[in-house]
C-alpha cells in the first residue's frame, strides 16, 4: 500500500476498520471511490447502529505494519441489495507506526499441548498429551487462557476463528488460579491480521 494522504487515494477492495462509540468496531470494504464519497460494503448489524452525520474513527492497515488513521462522517446508508455505507472524504490522515491493540471478550475452545524450551530431546506426535481450555480474552499479541491444566512454560495448539485455523505458540507470562496470560510467539503478520479481523467482528461496547 502506497503512502495515503487523503481518502481519495484509497483503492477499491481496501478493508477499512471503523469504530463507532457506543457500538464498537466493524470491518468495511471499499467498493467504489469517486469524487463525492467512499462507498463501502458493511456488516448488516453495523448498518443498523449508525445514522447519517454520525462520526466514525477509521483505520487502514498497510502491510506489514502501521496504521493510517482518520475521522470521517457518515453521509448515508443503503440497505439493498446489500448493506452499504457512504463515507465523506477527508484530507486529514495520520500515519501511526503501531496499530491499535484491541482486546475482545471471547469464549473460544482451545486444544493444546505444553512444552519447555529447555527440552533436550525431540518427541513424536504419539507422545504429545493434549489438554483442553477456553480462550477468554484475545488480541493479536496475547490471550487469556482458562484451563485446569497447570501451565508453566509454553503452549501450542490450533485457534479456530470461524472457518480459519491458526497455529498458536504461546509463552505463559502470568497465572492466577485457572487463568493464564499467554503471549504469542512467532505469529506471522497474515495470522495476526486474521486475529484482528476476528476481534473487530466481536468487539462490542
Backbone as ProteinMPNN parsed JSONL, in Angstrom:
{"seq_chain_A": "XXXXXXXXXXXXXXXXXXXXXXXXXXXXXXXXXXXXXXXXXXXXXXXXXXXXXXXXXXXXXXXXXXXXXXXXXXXXXXXXXXXXXXXXXXXXXXXXXXXXXXXXXXXXXXXXXXXXXXXXXXXXXXXXXXXXXXXXXXXXXXXXXXXXXXXXXXXXXXXXXXXXXXXXXXXXXXXXXXXXXXXXXXXXXXXXXXXXXXXXXXXXX", "coords_chain_A": {"N_chain_A": [[0.847, -1.195, 0.0], [0.676, 2.134, -0.98], [1.85, 5.38, 0.248], [-0.67, 7.144, 1.949], [-2.434, 10.075, 1.828], [-4.837, 11.24, 1.723], [-8.344, 10.409, 1.645], [-9.163, 10.031, -0.939], [-7.152, 8.626, -2.102], [-7.504, 5.995, -1.537], [-7.836, 2.637, -2.529], [-10.186, 0.51, -4.323], [-11.64, -2.4, -2.794], [-10.165, -2.23, -0.504], [-9.763, -2.957, 2.928], [-11.481, -1.278, 5.521], [-11.317, -0.443, 8.749], [-13.551, 0.429, 11.236], [-14.633, 2.509, 13.958], [-17.301, 3.068, 16.135], [-18.488, 4.964, 18.666], [-20.112, 3.583, 21.445], [-21.0, 1.423, 20.064], [-18.838, -0.171, 18.992], [-16.491, -1.926, 17.004], [-16.205, -2.389, 13.448], [-15.787, -4.047, 10.311], [-15.329, -2.691, 7.225], [-15.535, -2.684, 3.591], [-14.118, -1.126, 0.823], [-15.926, -0.443, -2.032], [-16.289, 1.346, -4.024], [-14.697, 4.349, -5.033], [-15.174, 7.579, -5.488], [-15.314, 11.045, -6.649], [-17.062, 12.132, -4.847], [-17.607, 10.542, -2.554], [-16.686, 7.741, -0.368], [-17.707, 4.533, -1.044], [-18.818, 1.885, 0.775], [-18.98, -1.553, 1.561], [-20.823, -3.017, 4.188], [-21.122, -4.701, 7.387], [-24.318, -6.028, 8.229], [-25.336, -5.679, 10.818], [-23.868, -3.516, 11.825], [-24.732, -1.475, 10.174], [-27.299, -1.008, 11.085], [-26.851, 0.35, 13.403], [-25.868, 2.858, 12.966], [-26.254, 6.267, 11.804], [-27.071, 8.909, 9.479], [-24.714, 11.563, 9.351], [-23.332, 10.754, 11.606], [-20.205, 10.474, 13.335], [-17.282, 8.624, 12.69], [-14.401, 6.706, 13.626], [-11.647, 5.762, 11.661], [-9.514, 3.181, 10.332], [-6.768, 2.229, 8.405], [-4.81, -0.469, 7.509], [-1.737, -0.985, 6.414], [0.441, -3.38, 4.763], [3.627, -4.355, 6.113], [2.966, -3.452, 8.622], [1.853, -0.794, 10.869], [-0.481, 2.035, 10.695], [-2.966, 3.905, 9.063], [-4.786, 6.538, 10.145], [-7.95, 8.119, 10.519], [-10.685, 10.419, 10.974], [-14.109, 10.529, 10.023], [-17.289, 11.309, 8.41], [-20.534, 9.843, 8.356], [-22.242, 9.793, 5.43], [-24.51, 8.664, 4.439], [-26.628, 5.706, 4.095], [-27.326, 2.513, 2.634], [-29.648, -0.072, 2.227], [-30.226, -2.124, 0.433], [-29.01, -3.655, -2.578], [-27.404, -4.964, -0.741], [-25.904, -4.278, 2.493], [-24.697, -0.978, 2.6], [-22.446, 1.712, 3.185], [-21.918, 5.199, 3.019], [-19.108, 7.158, 3.069], [-17.684, 10.259, 4.015], [-15.236, 12.174, 2.26], [-11.874, 12.965, 3.331], [-8.965, 14.982, 3.918], [-7.369, 14.744, 6.027], [-5.34, 12.662, 7.317], [-3.554, 10.557, 9.442], [-0.468, 8.95, 9.931], [0.41, 6.178, 11.882], [3.003, 4.379, 13.437], [2.397, 2.073, 14.846], [-0.286, -0.24, 15.459], [-3.615, 0.043, 16.713], [-4.282, -1.786, 19.571], [-6.612, -4.146, 20.278], [-8.682, -5.714, 22.724], [-10.75, -8.384, 22.981], [-13.568, -9.831, 24.619], [-14.058, -13.208, 24.7], [-15.114, -16.624, 24.017], [-13.566, -19.139, 23.22], [-12.99, -22.421, 22.343], [-9.964, -24.21, 22.984], [-7.589, -26.434, 22.091], [-4.614, -27.889, 23.176], [-1.044, -28.548, 23.636], [1.625, -28.779, 26.028], [4.99, -27.527, 26.441], [8.52, -27.266, 27.157], [11.063, -24.895, 26.586], [13.521, -25.76, 27.121], [13.617, -28.4, 26.619], [15.374, -31.348, 26.032], [15.294, -33.252, 24.093], [13.743, -34.43, 21.049], [10.247, -35.067, 20.398], [7.663, -37.381, 19.543], [4.497, -37.282, 17.76], [2.851, -39.121, 18.946], [3.561, -39.03, 21.575], [2.628, -36.688, 22.561], [0.643, -34.986, 24.878], [-2.573, -33.972, 24.947], [-4.492, -31.108, 25.919], [-7.38, -29.376, 27.234], [-8.884, -26.156, 26.948], [-10.183, -22.784, 27.366], [-10.171, -19.885, 25.474], [-10.417, -16.766, 26.833], [-9.985, -14.029, 26.632], [-8.796, -12.041, 23.926], [-6.248, -10.784, 21.835], [-4.24, -9.572, 19.073], [-1.738, -10.179, 19.906], [-1.637, -11.438, 22.345], [-3.309, -13.56, 24.785], [-5.856, -14.606, 27.11], [-5.987, -17.555, 28.752], [-8.114, -20.03, 29.931], [-7.89, -22.834, 31.904], [-7.805, -26.078, 33.438], [-5.448, -27.331, 33.512], [-2.126, -27.338, 34.73], [0.025, -24.814, 33.899], [3.282, -23.863, 32.847], [5.402, -23.128, 31.096], [5.397, -23.121, 27.9], [2.743, -23.184, 25.43], [1.097, -24.916, 22.761], [-1.071, -24.969, 20.018], [-4.159, -25.148, 18.06], [-5.956, -22.389, 16.971], [-9.213, -21.71, 16.344], [-10.96, -19.631, 14.297], [-13.874, -18.833, 13.223], [-13.995, -20.042, 10.022], [-11.327, -20.307, 9.775], [-8.19, -21.663, 10.73], [-5.581, -21.196, 13.007], [-2.219, -21.696, 13.761], [-0.982, -21.627, 16.953], [1.575, -20.609, 19.079], [2.382, -20.081, 22.363], [3.776, -18.201, 25.029], [3.738, -18.644, 28.47], [3.059, -16.09, 30.618], [1.957, -15.087, 32.955], [-0.064, -16.066, 35.781], [-3.104, -17.083, 37.435], [-4.933, -18.832, 39.559], [-7.015, -20.628, 37.569], [-6.583, -19.183, 35.287], [-4.524, -17.991, 32.688], [-2.08, -15.798, 31.394], [-1.12, -15.52, 28.094], [1.443, -15.001, 25.83], [1.823, -14.509, 22.414], [4.089, -16.216, 20.255], [6.223, -15.893, 17.523], [4.224, -15.386, 15.622], [2.996, -14.844, 12.405], [2.467, -11.986, 10.185], [0.193, -12.224, 8.579], [-1.437, -14.059, 9.958], [-1.755, -12.596, 12.283], [-3.263, -10.421, 11.375], [-5.57, -11.808, 10.683], [-6.487, -12.56, 13.206], [-6.956, -10.015, 14.286], [-8.955, -9.107, 12.545], [-10.974, -10.865, 13.274], [-11.331, -10.097, 15.961], [-12.338, -7.536, 15.53], [-14.852, -8.172, 14.591], [-16.197, -9.103, 16.784], [-15.909, -7.403, 18.935], [-17.66, -5.444, 21.113], [-19.461, -2.696, 22.593]], "CA_chain_A": [[0.0, 0.0, 0.0], [1.47, 3.357, -1.047], [1.503, 6.38, 1.248], [-2.007, 7.695, 1.785], [-2.551, 11.399, 2.449], [-6.258, 11.623, 1.677], [-9.175, 9.248, 1.368], [-9.273, 9.851, -2.385], [-6.076, 7.711, -2.506], [-7.819, 4.619, -1.141], [-8.253, 1.807, -3.653], [-11.304, -0.401, -4.097], [-11.342, -3.661, -2.112], [-9.369, -1.985, 0.696], [-10.503, -3.07, 4.194], [-11.499, -0.092, 6.375], [-11.801, -0.79, 10.085], [-14.189, 1.639, 11.767], [-15.085, 2.485, 15.343], [-18.417, 3.948, 16.476], [-18.666, 4.977, 20.109], [-21.376, 3.006, 21.859], [-21.205, 0.168, 19.34], [-17.613, -0.942, 18.909], [-15.757, -1.928, 15.751], [-16.732, -3.141, 12.315], [-14.896, -4.097, 9.159], [-15.944, -2.317, 5.947], [-14.718, -2.884, 2.392], [-14.376, -0.102, -0.187], [-16.356, -0.999, -3.319], [-16.162, 2.425, -5.011], [-14.131, 5.608, -4.542], [-15.341, 8.615, -6.505], [-15.014, 12.391, -6.159], [-18.068, 12.551, -3.872], [-17.605, 9.771, -1.31], [-16.272, 6.348, -0.363], [-18.833, 3.616, -0.949], [-18.256, 0.73, 1.472], [-19.841, -2.645, 1.992], [-20.841, -3.008, 5.646], [-21.921, -5.728, 8.071], [-25.701, -5.585, 8.414], [-25.529, -5.251, 12.207], [-23.301, -2.174, 11.993], [-25.594, -0.543, 9.442], [-28.479, -0.698, 11.888], [-26.459, 1.125, 14.579], [-25.35, 4.176, 12.594], [-27.187, 7.1, 11.059], [-26.449, 9.998, 8.726], [-23.98, 12.594, 10.112], [-22.525, 10.18, 12.673], [-18.753, 10.489, 13.151], [-16.629, 7.345, 12.954], [-12.952, 6.642, 13.515], [-11.303, 4.773, 10.64], [-8.131, 2.707, 10.345], [-6.271, 1.448, 7.27], [-3.596, -1.152, 7.961], [-0.901, -1.45, 5.305], [1.362, -4.474, 5.062], [3.336, -5.357, 7.132], [2.646, -2.871, 9.92], [1.447, 0.603, 10.845], [-1.905, 2.324, 10.57], [-3.416, 5.228, 8.628], [-5.96, 6.818, 10.973], [-8.684, 9.345, 10.204], [-12.1, 10.52, 11.35], [-14.948, 10.995, 8.931], [-18.721, 11.396, 8.682], [-21.441, 9.007, 7.575], [-23.084, 10.603, 4.545], [-25.772, 7.959, 4.203], [-26.526, 4.256, 4.082], [-28.228, 1.837, 1.714], [-29.921, -1.41, 2.749], [-30.403, -3.114, -0.618], [-29.155, -5.115, -2.468], [-26.665, -5.4, 0.434], [-25.639, -3.098, 3.324], [-23.675, -0.069, 2.072], [-22.272, 2.97, 3.903], [-21.224, 6.254, 2.288], [-18.212, 7.907, 3.942], [-17.215, 11.545, 3.49], [-13.794, 12.293, 2.029], [-11.09, 13.845, 4.186], [-7.539, 15.102, 3.633], [-6.675, 14.677, 7.316], [-4.988, 11.283, 7.635], [-2.332, 10.483, 10.235], [0.16, 7.622, 9.94], [0.98, 5.725, 13.145], [3.841, 3.193, 13.207], [1.811, 0.91, 15.511], [-1.726, -0.367, 15.303], [-4.37, -0.003, 17.954], [-4.414, -3.157, 20.052], [-7.925, -4.353, 20.884], [-8.868, -6.952, 23.467], [-12.16, -8.771, 22.973], [-14.004, -10.908, 25.494], [-14.483, -14.304, 23.833], [-15.178, -17.97, 24.598], [-13.125, -19.966, 22.105], [-12.317, -23.661, 22.756], [-8.566, -24.259, 22.566], [-6.917, -27.695, 22.395], [-3.199, -27.558, 23.138], [-0.111, -29.316, 24.456], [2.612, -27.924, 26.683], [6.387, -27.933, 26.281], [9.524, -26.374, 27.711], [12.081, -24.554, 25.594], [14.743, -26.451, 27.528], [13.501, -29.825, 26.315], [16.661, -31.774, 25.465], [15.102, -34.225, 23.021], [12.529, -34.266, 20.272], [9.215, -36.019, 20.786], [6.759, -37.721, 18.448], [3.106, -36.889, 17.967], [2.232, -40.094, 19.835], [3.917, -38.703, 22.953], [2.011, -35.422, 22.947], [-0.551, -35.069, 25.697], [-3.423, -32.834, 24.612], [-5.274, -30.543, 27.009], [-8.481, -28.524, 26.801], [-9.03, -24.879, 27.62], [-11.041, -21.792, 26.727], [-9.629, -18.539, 25.338], [-11.397, -15.849, 27.406], [-9.679, -12.704, 26.088], [-7.962, -12.237, 22.745], [-5.728, -9.714, 20.998], [-3.351, -10.137, 18.06], [-0.426, -10.409, 20.516], [-1.729, -12.228, 23.565], [-4.626, -14.093, 25.114], [-6.058, -15.161, 28.443], [-6.418, -18.935, 28.592], [-8.655, -20.669, 31.122], [-7.717, -24.275, 31.824], [-7.489, -26.745, 34.695], [-4.088, -27.843, 33.379], [-1.086, -26.482, 35.282], [0.908, -24.332, 32.834], [4.494, -23.243, 33.368], [6.347, -22.636, 30.102], [4.84, -22.798, 26.588], [1.639, -23.98, 24.915], [0.975, -24.905, 21.302], [-2.328, -25.559, 19.586], [-4.848, -24.521, 16.931], [-7.002, -21.429, 17.307], [-10.206, -21.707, 15.267], [-11.718, -18.382, 14.206], [-14.767, -19.039, 12.088], [-13.533, -21.137, 9.165], [-9.875, -20.25, 9.704], [-7.422, -22.224, 11.828], [-4.279, -20.552, 13.154], [-1.305, -22.366, 14.68], [-0.593, -20.71, 18.012], [2.559, -20.937, 20.104], [2.286, -19.022, 23.352], [4.589, -18.258, 26.237], [2.98, -18.335, 29.675], [3.718, -14.949, 31.25], [1.37, -14.836, 34.272], [-1.122, -17.019, 36.087], [-3.928, -16.856, 38.614], [-5.875, -19.949, 39.62], [-7.12, -21.359, 36.295], [-6.404, -18.236, 34.189], [-3.127, -17.78, 32.334], [-1.752, -14.854, 30.329], [-0.301, -16.164, 27.066], [1.971, -14.091, 24.805], [2.077, -15.255, 21.184], [5.478, -16.263, 19.813], [6.431, -16.258, 16.121], [2.995, -15.267, 14.828], [3.281, -14.012, 11.24], [1.567, -10.842, 10.041], [-1.087, -12.645, 7.992], [-2.247, -14.623, 11.03], [-2.077, -11.503, 13.201], [-4.372, -9.692, 10.763], [-6.759, -12.654, 10.791], [-6.973, -12.434, 14.578], [-7.504, -8.668, 14.434], [-10.234, -9.065, 11.829], [-11.952, -11.557, 14.112], [-11.603, -9.238, 17.116], [-13.198, -6.456, 15.07], [-16.213, -8.652, 14.365], [-16.85, -9.494, 18.037], [-15.749, -6.374, 19.974], [-18.845, -4.619, 21.257], [-19.496, -1.883, 23.806]], "C_chain_A": [[0.886, 1.249, 0.0], [1.031, 4.321, 0.052], [0.154, 7.002, 0.93], [-2.087, 9.015, 2.527], [-3.981, 11.912, 2.474], [-7.072, 10.402, 1.3], [-9.377, 9.012, -0.128], [-8.207, 8.883, -2.905], [-6.425, 6.248, -2.261], [-8.378, 3.832, -2.324], [-9.466, 0.952, -3.293], [-10.782, -1.718, -3.52], [-10.447, -3.486, -0.89], [-10.238, -2.177, 1.94], [-10.372, -1.769, 4.99], [-12.116, -0.502, 7.712], [-12.328, 0.478, 10.741], [-14.642, 1.419, 13.203], [-16.194, 3.507, 15.523], [-18.654, 3.849, 17.973], [-20.055, 4.48, 20.472], [-21.703, 1.702, 21.163], [-19.964, -0.711, 19.418], [-17.017, -0.83, 17.526], [-16.462, -2.754, 14.689], [-15.73, -3.071, 11.179], [-15.68, -3.811, 7.889], [-14.998, -2.659, 4.808], [-15.105, -1.85, 1.35], [-14.754, -0.78, -1.501], [-16.36, 0.059, -4.418], [-15.604, 3.665, -4.323], [-14.254, 6.631, -5.658], [-15.09, 9.988, -5.89], [-15.969, 12.852, -5.066], [-17.949, 11.84, -2.53], [-16.91, 8.431, -1.5], [-17.512, 5.488, -0.17], [-18.298, 2.299, -0.388], [-19.321, -0.313, 1.794], [-19.702, -2.792, 3.501], [-21.519, -4.26, 6.195], [-23.319, -5.191, 8.357], [-25.942, -5.051, 9.82], [-25.02, -3.833, 12.429], [-24.191, -1.132, 11.321], [-26.781, -0.102, 10.286], [-28.155, 0.162, 13.103], [-25.914, 2.51, 14.239], [-26.418, 4.947, 11.827], [-26.415, 8.214, 10.362], [-25.904, 11.057, 9.681], [-23.271, 12.066, 11.357], [-21.041, 10.3, 12.321], [-18.19, 9.118, 13.515], [-15.121, 7.512, 12.843], [-12.605, 5.509, 12.557], [-9.819, 4.436, 10.69], [-7.861, 1.898, 9.079], [-4.946, 0.837, 7.695], [-2.802, -1.675, 6.782], [-0.038, -2.627, 5.735], [2.775, -3.925, 5.141], [2.912, -4.765, 8.468], [2.217, -1.423, 9.751], [-0.038, 0.772, 10.622], [-2.104, 3.744, 10.069], [-4.75, 5.503, 9.321], [-6.63, 8.12, 10.536], [-10.094, 9.262, 10.741], [-12.894, 11.018, 10.151], [-16.418, 10.903, 9.331], [-19.502, 10.442, 7.785], [-22.344, 9.919, 6.743], [-24.441, 9.96, 4.295], [-25.545, 6.464, 4.235], [-27.611, 3.677, 3.183], [-28.407, 0.409, 2.194], [-29.944, -2.496, 1.677], [-29.604, -2.71, -1.861], [-28.307, -5.733, -1.346], [-26.291, -4.151, 1.22], [-24.454, -2.271, 2.797], [-23.656, 1.206, 2.91], [-21.504, 3.944, 3.026], [-20.414, 7.082, 3.283], [-17.736, 9.181, 3.258], [-15.705, 11.522, 3.307], [-13.154, 13.216, 3.05], [-9.64, 13.854, 3.729], [-6.7, 14.991, 4.91], [-6.479, 13.219, 7.717], [-3.641, 11.284, 8.344], [-1.778, 9.065, 10.17], [0.752, 7.338, 11.318], [1.781, 4.453, 12.905], [3.305, 1.928, 13.873], [0.297, 0.927, 15.339], [-2.402, -0.42, 16.66], [-4.62, -1.459, 18.347], [-5.725, -3.309, 20.799], [-7.977, -5.689, 21.601], [-10.361, -7.243, 23.545], [-12.409, -9.881, 23.983], [-14.605, -12.007, 24.614], [-14.625, -15.594, 24.656], [-14.858, -18.957, 23.487], [-12.445, -21.225, 22.641], [-10.906, -23.734, 22.179], [-7.955, -25.574, 23.043], [-5.419, -27.497, 22.189], [-2.364, -28.61, 23.856], [0.929, -28.353, 25.013], [4.015, -28.435, 26.382], [7.28, -26.888, 26.93], [10.572, -26.107, 26.655], [13.394, -25.25, 25.899], [14.676, -27.948, 27.288], [14.724, -30.297, 25.54], [16.51, -32.774, 24.334], [13.827, -33.91, 22.259], [11.502, -35.287, 20.73], [8.253, -36.196, 19.623], [5.344, -37.288, 18.79], [2.392, -37.851, 18.913], [2.492, -39.772, 21.306], [3.233, -37.432, 23.447], [0.755, -35.676, 23.767], [-1.379, -33.806, 25.489], [-4.258, -32.414, 25.821], [-6.347, -29.63, 26.423], [-8.513, -27.226, 27.605], [-9.979, -23.977, 26.85], [-10.277, -20.469, 26.667], [-10.7, -17.554, 25.782], [-11.208, -14.413, 26.921], [-8.679, -12.883, 24.958], [-7.555, -10.912, 22.127], [-4.847, -10.378, 19.942], [-1.972, -10.472, 18.628], [-0.471, -11.308, 21.742], [-3.158, -12.691, 23.784], [-4.651, -14.459, 26.59], [-6.68, -16.534, 28.252], [-6.91, -19.475, 29.931], [-8.545, -22.179, 30.951], [-7.425, -24.83, 33.211], [-6.09, -27.346, 34.672], [-3.093, -26.846, 33.964], [-0.114, -26.102, 34.171], [2.107, -23.613, 33.436], [5.35, -22.579, 32.296], [5.655, -22.175, 28.808], [3.651, -23.697, 26.281], [1.631, -23.883, 23.395], [-0.312, -25.598, 20.924], [-2.917, -24.806, 18.418], [-5.949, -23.613, 17.46], [-7.954, -21.351, 16.12], [-11.043, -20.443, 15.341], [-12.623, -18.467, 12.985], [-14.319, -20.249, 11.298], [-12.016, -21.213, 9.099], [-9.232, -20.856, 10.938], [-6.016, -21.624, 11.837], [-3.451, -21.347, 14.152], [-0.776, -21.344, 15.675], [0.481, -21.337, 18.893], [2.566, -19.781, 21.079], [3.178, -19.267, 24.548], [3.724, -17.854, 27.425], [3.712, -17.241, 30.451], [3.17, -14.622, 32.63], [0.244, -15.827, 34.498], [-1.864, -16.6, 37.339], [-5.034, -17.884, 38.64], [-5.9, -20.693, 38.284], [-6.949, -20.454, 35.079], [-4.921, -17.964, 33.954], [-3.019, -16.725, 31.227], [-0.769, -15.518, 29.381], [0.14, -15.109, 26.055], [2.344, -14.898, 23.578], [3.532, -15.119, 20.746], [5.519, -16.662, 18.338], [5.198, -16.188, 15.249], [3.247, -14.349, 13.635], [2.189, -12.963, 11.048], [0.214, -11.245, 9.48], [-1.998, -13.224, 9.066], [-2.639, -13.553, 12.047], [-3.253, -10.691, 12.669], [-5.663, -10.499, 10.857], [-7.353, -12.57, 12.19], [-7.608, -11.07, 14.778], [-8.845, -8.537, 13.727], [-11.323, -9.751, 12.646], [-12.335, -10.703, 15.314], [-12.541, -8.101, 16.722], [-14.64, -6.907, 14.892], [-16.936, -8.934, 15.679], [-16.749, -8.427, 19.132], [-16.969, -5.473, 19.982], [-18.798, -3.858, 22.57], [-20.891, -1.892, 24.424]], "O_chain_A": [[1.742, 1.408, 0.871], [0.002, 4.128, 0.699], [-0.128, 7.346, -0.218], [-1.832, 9.067, 3.73], [-4.297, 12.888, 3.155], [-6.548, 9.462, 0.702], [-9.727, 7.905, -0.536], [-8.33, 8.371, -4.018], [-5.717, 5.356, -2.728], [-9.274, 4.298, -3.028], [-9.74, 0.703, -2.119], [-9.63, -2.092, -3.735], [-10.011, -4.473, -0.298], [-11.335, -1.623, 2.011], [-9.275, -1.224, 5.117], [-13.292, -0.861, 7.783], [-11.627, 1.489, 10.795], [-14.985, 0.308, 13.607], [-16.059, 4.663, 15.123], [-18.983, 2.78, 18.489], [-21.051, 4.901, 19.884], [-22.576, 0.956, 21.606], [-20.034, -1.859, 19.856], [-17.032, 0.247, 16.929], [-17.209, -3.685, 14.989], [-14.924, -2.144, 11.1], [-16.574, -4.568, 7.511], [-13.809, -2.894, 5.024], [-16.283, -1.707, 1.024], [-13.994, -1.595, -2.025], [-16.427, -0.273, -5.601], [-15.975, 3.993, -3.196], [-13.533, 6.566, -6.653], [-14.694, 10.082, -4.728], [-15.711, 13.866, -4.417], [-18.162, 12.451, -1.483], [-16.587, 8.029, -2.618], [-18.279, 5.701, 0.769], [-17.431, 1.669, -0.994], [-20.419, 0.015, 2.243], [-18.598, -2.703, 4.037], [-22.398, -4.822, 5.541], [-23.476, -4.017, 8.692], [-26.674, -4.077, 9.996], [-25.651, -3.041, 13.129], [-24.376, -0.034, 11.846], [-27.215, 1.047, 10.207], [-29.064, 0.657, 13.769], [-25.536, 3.26, 15.14], [-27.354, 4.367, 11.277], [-25.234, 8.424, 10.637], [-26.537, 11.403, 10.678], [-22.668, 12.845, 12.095], [-20.668, 10.234, 11.15], [-18.574, 8.527, 14.524], [-14.625, 8.339, 12.077], [-13.19, 4.428, 12.626], [-8.983, 5.271, 11.036], [-8.626, 0.999, 8.727], [-4.06, 1.539, 8.183], [-3.156, -2.704, 6.206], [0.186, -2.843, 6.926], [3.128, -3.088, 4.311], [2.529, -5.512, 9.369], [2.215, -0.888, 8.642], [-0.765, -0.195, 10.393], [-1.49, 4.68, 10.581], [-5.727, 4.784, 9.107], [-5.954, 9.1, 10.223], [-10.635, 8.174, 10.941], [-12.407, 11.828, 9.362], [-16.751, 10.48, 10.438], [-19.174, 10.258, 6.613], [-23.111, 10.714, 7.286], [-25.41, 10.649, 3.975], [-24.415, 6.0, 4.385], [-28.671, 4.274, 2.998], [-27.429, -0.257, 2.533], [-29.707, -3.665, 1.979], [-29.529, -1.521, -2.168], [-28.478, -6.911, -1.033], [-26.353, -3.052, 0.669], [-23.362, -2.795, 2.579], [-24.705, 1.721, 3.3], [-20.543, 3.558, 2.361], [-20.969, 7.641, 4.229], [-17.424, 9.179, 2.067], [-14.983, 10.923, 4.104], [-13.795, 14.129, 3.571], [-9.14, 12.854, 3.214], [-5.477, 15.127, 4.875], [-7.335, 12.619, 8.367], [-2.698, 11.937, 7.897], [-2.518, 8.095, 10.333], [1.501, 8.151, 11.859], [1.296, 3.537, 12.24], [3.709, 0.824, 13.51], [-0.31, 1.972, 15.105], [-1.814, -0.879, 17.639], [-5.109, -2.256, 17.546], [-5.931, -2.677, 21.835], [-7.394, -6.674, 21.148], [-11.134, -6.46, 24.097], [-11.569, -10.76, 24.178], [-15.553, -11.758, 23.869], [-14.293, -15.63, 25.841], [-15.758, -19.541, 22.885], [-11.426, -21.123, 23.325], [-10.679, -23.366, 21.027], [-7.819, -25.804, 24.245], [-4.997, -26.994, 21.148], [-2.89, -29.451, 24.584], [1.084, -27.239, 24.513], [4.211, -29.619, 26.105], [6.849, -25.771, 27.213], [10.933, -27.011, 25.902], [14.278, -25.325, 25.046], [15.569, -28.687, 27.701], [15.073, -29.717, 24.512], [17.495, -33.115, 23.679], [12.944, -33.213, 22.759], [11.853, -36.27, 21.383], [8.051, -35.283, 18.821], [5.029, -36.972, 19.937], [1.447, -37.465, 19.6], [1.733, -40.191, 22.18], [3.264, -37.141, 24.643], [-0.092, -36.485, 23.39], [-0.937, -32.704, 25.816], [-4.673, -33.243, 26.632], [-6.245, -29.173, 25.285], [-8.205, -27.212, 28.797], [-10.512, -24.361, 25.81], [-9.79, -19.987, 27.69], [-11.776, -17.5, 25.186], [-12.179, -13.665, 26.813], [-7.819, -13.761, 25.014], [-8.385, -10.028, 21.916], [-4.72, -11.602, 19.917], [-1.123, -10.996, 17.907], [0.549, -11.876, 22.134], [-4.084, -12.284, 23.082], [-3.61, -14.603, 27.232], [-7.756, -16.668, 27.669], [-6.211, -19.389, 30.94], [-9.044, -22.738, 29.975], [-6.865, -24.136, 34.06], [-5.6, -27.819, 35.698], [-3.203, -25.644, 33.722], [0.504, -26.976, 33.564], [1.979, -22.857, 34.399], [5.971, -21.551, 32.568], [5.364, -20.991, 28.641], [3.55, -24.814, 26.789], [2.096, -22.9, 22.818], [-0.622, -26.676, 21.431], [-2.27, -23.931, 17.843], [-6.765, -24.018, 18.288], [-7.553, -20.97, 15.02], [-11.749, -20.209, 16.322], [-12.196, -18.208, 11.859], [-14.264, -21.358, 11.829], [-11.472, -22.094, 8.435], [-9.668, -20.602, 12.061], [-5.35, -21.556, 10.803], [-3.913, -21.642, 15.255], [-0.198, -20.327, 15.293], [0.319, -22.452, 19.39], [2.736, -18.629, 20.681], [3.318, -20.396, 25.019], [3.05, -16.825, 27.381], [4.845, -17.437, 30.89], [3.841, -13.945, 33.409], [-0.333, -16.362, 33.551], [-1.345, -15.871, 38.185], [-5.968, -17.823, 37.84], [-4.91, -21.322, 37.908], [-7.147, -20.903, 33.95], [-4.161, -17.738, 34.896], [-3.769, -16.756, 30.252], [0.277, -16.015, 29.797], [-0.694, -14.404, 25.487], [3.096, -15.867, 23.679], [4.129, -14.048, 20.852], [4.913, -17.661, 17.949], [5.131, -16.87, 14.226], [3.664, -13.204, 13.814], [1.126, -13.036, 11.664], [-0.808, -10.673, 9.861], [-3.192, -12.924, 9.096], [-3.733, -13.601, 12.61], [-4.143, -10.316, 13.432], [-6.733, -9.934, 11.085], [-8.572, -12.515, 12.35], [-8.68, -10.968, 15.373], [-9.77, -7.922, 14.257], [-12.457, -9.277, 12.704], [-13.513, -10.592, 15.653], [-13.436, -7.739, 17.487], [-15.558, -6.099, 15.029], [-18.165, -9.0, 15.696], [-17.43, -8.532, 20.152], [-17.277, -4.818, 18.986], [-18.183, -4.304, 23.538], [-21.114, -1.259, 25.456]]}, "name": "protein", "num_of_chains": 1, "seq": "XXXXXXXXXXXXXXXXXXXXXXXXXXXXXXXXXXXXXXXXXXXXXXXXXXXXXXXXXXXXXXXXXXXXXXXXXXXXXXXXXXXXXXXXXXXXXXXXXXXXXXXXXXXXXXXXXXXXXXXXXXXXXXXXXXXXXXXXXXXXXXXXXXXXXXXXXXXXXXXXXXXXXXXXXXXXXXXXXXXXXXXXXXXXXXXXXXXXXXXXXXXXX"}
